[in-house]
Amino acid sequence: MVNPNEHTIKCDLCGREFRLTKDVLADHEVTLNKEGLEPHEVTLTLLTCPICGKSYPVIMDDAKTKPILEKMRAVLAKKLKLQRRGKPSPRLEEKYRQLNWKLDFNRRKLAEKYNGSLYQLENGFVEMLDYRYRTR
């Protein structure tokens, strides 16, 4: 039985719930190919149902979003360090919020532009990008 306090996902294919853990997430370096656009290199994070094996693309990053993500992680680390010391920083909180908005905006633009693209994973299967399962 799944603990209600944990993050859970319900698979569209088998209908079963499973816990969201690092074990069900995997990053893949892929090239997106869409008619009318140049091929585009991205890191595609797939969520895979451990019960039936259905994979869902949930995060997509490229050369434009990766630096924003790195800055966001650095700000978060500083913010958490100060919070542990009992010294919250409104300036860092605002910086984190701005970076988060910028990352979401750029990921959304990337998803809109390349949704429906074809890509190939290491297993050799060609997939069509269906990016409606966006998460963080």
Protein Blocks (a to p, Z undefined) as FASTA:
>chain_A
ZZfkbccdddfklopacdddfklgccdddddddehiacddddddddddfknopacdfbdc
dfklmmmmmmmmmmmmmmmmmmmnopacfklmmmmmmmmmmmmmmmmmmmmmmgoiacdd
fkopacdddfklgcZZ
